[in-house]
Amino acid sequence: MNISVELTLSPLQDQFEEPVIAFIKSLRASELRVIENPLSTQVYGPYDQVMNLIQTHLKEAFESLDNGLLFMKIVKTDRSEYEPHF
């Protein structure tokens, strides 16, 4: 089963850019499809691979933060090829 996951990492500290950049770079290094925009990062692929990737790299990101939160949306399908029709 393929999924699409949208992630927004929000460090709750003054120095927030470096942890976000490191988190995105760690996701990019995977074999999964990763698409970024100014507000979030999307990861697409098989459920187990995507969730294992997020679990591993989110733990690393949280360990580097004093405080932070992650917003996550999961869709049960691969939406990586979505094109608006309007």
DAGIDA-V937517 format. One line per field, one symbol per residue. ss: DSSP state (2 for helix, 1 for strand, 0 for the rest). burial: b if it has 16 or more other C-alpha atoms within 10 Angstrom, else e. A space follows every 50 residues. Layout:
ss=???
burial=???
//
This chain:
ss=01111111111000002222222222220000111100001111112222 222222222222200001111111100000000000
burial=eebbbbbbbbbeeeeeeebbeebbebbbeeeeebeeeeeebbbbbbbebb eebbeebbeebbeebeebeeeeeeeeebbbeeeeee
//
